[in-house]
Amino acid sequence: MSAFDEELRVQLDDARRELAAARAAGDDDGVQAYLGRVAGLLRLAAVHGVDVPHDPEEEGEG
């Protein structure tokens, strides 16, 4: 795994954790922000051929 792949996966994991925290806190603005972050990272992964497991709902920006 390249350093790029690894960093992208770390950022995606972080964004997913923050998304879960925002959902748990009822922070609708935070949820929208982190959904956008996750979707953006998934697009970046796809452009660079990095295969990351994800749910289809993560592909949109909320």
N, C-alpha and C positions, 0 to 999 in steps of 0.2 A: 504494500500500500504506500502510495506516495505521500509526501508531507501535505500536499494540497488536499488529497482525499481525506487524510486524517483530520486536518483542520476543519474541513467542511463538515465532517461527521460530528466533531466536537461542537461546532457552532449550532448545528441542527439539534443535537441533544440538549444544549443549553436553551435554545429557543423553545423547544417542546416542554422543558421543565418550567420555564417562565410562563408559557401558555397555560399549563395545568394550574400553576399558582394563581394566575389571573382569574381563571374560571372558578377556582375554589373560593376566591375572595369576592366573587361577583363583580369584578372590574371589567365592565363591558368594553371600555376603551382599550384597556390592556389586552383583552382577548383579541380584538380586531388588529391591534398592532402586532401581536405575536403570530396571529394567523398569517398576516402579510409577510412577516419575517420568515416563517417556515416555508411558505409558498415560494418566496424569492430564493431561498437556499435550495429548494427542490428544483427550481428552474435552472439554477447555476449548476447543480449536479448533473442534470440532464444534458445541458450544453457541453459539459466536459466529459460525458460518458461515465460518470460515477453512479453506480447502481446503489441506491439506498431504498430500503423498504419504507413504504409509507401508505397511508390511507388515502383514497381518492379525495376525501373532503379536505385534505391538507393542500391540495393543488390550487384551490381557489383562494381568494383573499377575503373570504368571509362573506 
